[in-house]
């Protein structure tokens, strides 16, 4: 079964780093960014997703590790 990109399906052009609810879906239990083979996100959106997660961490919206 082929996974399709969540952001392409929802027609989301910009991934907002302030939308922490969406970003948390792409983090593992330890707080790591999940790989695209696990989430089904395309290359273009995986790069933007990683950048948004890193920005949210730097702005203290997301934690670097889980508790």
C-alpha positions as CSV (number, residue, x, y, z in Angstrom):
1,X,0.0,0.0,0.0
2,X,1.4,3.3,-1.1
3,X,1.4,6.1,1.5
4,X,0.5,9.6,0.1
5,X,1.7,12.9,1.4
6,X,-0.6,14.5,4.0
7,X,0.4,18.0,2.9
8,X,-0.2,17.3,-0.8
9,X,-3.6,15.8,0.0
10,X,-4.7,18.7,2.2
11,X,-3.2,21.2,-0.4
12,X,-1.1,22.9,2.3
13,X,1.6,25.1,0.7
14,X,3.3,26.5,3.8
15,X,3.9,24.4,6.9
16,X,3.4,26.7,9.9
17,X,5.8,26.2,12.8
18,X,3.2,27.6,15.2
19,X,0.8,24.8,14.4
20,X,2.2,22.4,17.0
21,X,-0.7,20.0,16.9
22,X,0.1,19.1,13.3
23,X,3.8,19.0,13.9
24,X,3.4,16.6,16.9
25,X,1.9,14.0,14.5
26,X,5.3,13.8,12.8
27,X,7.4,13.2,16.0
28,X,8.2,9.9,17.6
29,X,7.6,9.1,21.3
30,X,11.1,10.3,22.0
31,X,10.6,13.6,20.2
32,X,12.5,12.6,17.1
33,X,11.4,13.6,13.6
34,X,9.9,10.6,11.9
35,X,11.4,9.5,8.5
36,X,9.3,9.9,5.4
37,X,9.1,6.1,4.9
38,X,7.1,6.0,8.2
39,X,4.9,9.0,7.6
40,X,4.5,8.9,3.8
41,X,5.4,12.6,3.4
42,X,7.0,13.6,0.0
43,X,10.5,14.9,-0.2
44,X,9.5,18.5,-0.6
45,X,7.3,18.6,2.4
46,X,9.6,16.5,4.5
47,X,12.3,19.1,4.2
48,X,9.8,21.9,5.0
49,X,8.4,19.8,7.9
50,X,11.8,19.3,9.4
51,X,12.6,23.0,9.2
52,X,9.2,23.9,10.8
53,X,9.9,21.4,13.7
54,X,13.3,22.8,14.2
55,X,12.0,26.4,14.3
56,X,9.2,25.4,16.7
57,X,11.9,23.8,19.0
58,X,14.0,27.0,18.9
59,X,11.0,29.1,19.8
60,X,10.2,26.7,22.6
61,X,6.8,25.7,21.2
62,X,8.0,22.1,21.0
63,X,10.3,20.3,23.3
64,X,13.6,18.7,22.1
65,X,12.9,15.5,24.0
66,X,9.8,13.9,25.6
67,X,9.4,13.5,29.3
